Amino acid sequence: MDGVGVFTRDDGLKYEGEFQCNVPMGKGTYTWPDGSSYEGDVYNAIRHGEGKYIYSTNNVTYQGQWYEGVMHGKVGFNLTVPLKC
């Protein structure tokens, strides 16, 4: 597949975005079965470049650089804490 598409693996990991030669490549969004998600640059099906990862379990968002699937370089974390009255 070349162009934009959607692919869901048997384990529930879903990718929506650009493909080149059947490989996720370009801009895309990964969504894991636990609700965590990544939106940003993808190279050879790996998070690589600029992107945002949202953890589903602890209200933390990572925005920054990725290198071969690993957080790398300049980073920014955001913690959202719900207010209790």
C-alpha positions in Angstrom: 0.0 0.0 0.0 1.2 3.5 -0.8 -0.7 6.5 0.5 -2.9 6.8 3.6 -4.5 3.8 5.3 -5.2 1.9 8.5 -3.7 -1.3 9.8 -4.6 -3.2 13.0 -2.4 -6.0 14.2 -3.7 -9.2 15.9 -2.5 -7.9 19.3 -4.8 -4.8 18.9 -2.1 -2.2 18.0 -3.6 0.1 15.4 -1.8 2.4 13.0 -3.5 5.2 11.0 -1.4 7.2 8.6 0.9 7.2 5.7 2.4 4.1 4.1 5.2 3.5 1.6 5.6 0.0 0.1 3.2 -1.4 2.8 5.4 0.0 5.6 4.2 2.8 8.0 6.3 5.8 6.9 5.7 9.6 7.2 3.0 11.0 9.5 0.8 8.7 11.5 -0.9 7.7 14.8 -0.4 4.5 16.7 -3.0 3.5 19.3 -2.3 0.7 21.8 -5.0 -1.6 23.3 -4.6 0.1 26.7 -5.5 3.5 25.1 -2.0 5.0 25.0 -1.3 6.7 21.7 1.5 8.2 19.6 1.0 10.9 17.0 3.9 12.1 14.8 6.7 11.1 12.5 7.2 7.4 11.6 10.1 5.9 9.8 10.1 2.2 8.8 7.2 1.6 11.2 9.1 3.1 14.2 8.6 6.3 16.1 11.3 8.5 14.7 11.4 12.3 14.5 9.0 14.7 16.2 6.0 13.2 18.0 3.7 13.1 21.0 3.0 10.1 23.2 0.1 10.1 25.6 0.1 7.6 28.4 -3.3 6.2 29.1 -2.6 5.2 32.7 -1.1 8.3 34.4 -2.1 11.5 32.7 1.4 12.1 31.4 2.1 13.4 27.8 5.6 13.4 26.3 6.2 15.8 23.4 9.5 15.8 21.7 12.1 14.0 19.6 12.3 10.3 19.0 15.2 8.3 17.7 14.5 4.7 16.5 11.5 4.3 18.8 13.1 5.9 21.9 12.5 9.3 23.5 15.6 11.4 22.6 16.9 14.9 22.6 14.9 18.0 23.6 11.8 16.8 25.6 8.8 18.1 27.3 6.5 16.3 29.7 3.1 17.5 30.8 1.3 16.1 33.8 -2.4 16.7 34.1 -3.8 16.4 37.6 -7.6 16.5 38.0 -8.8 19.0 40.6 -10.8 17.7 43.5 -13.3 19.9 45.4 
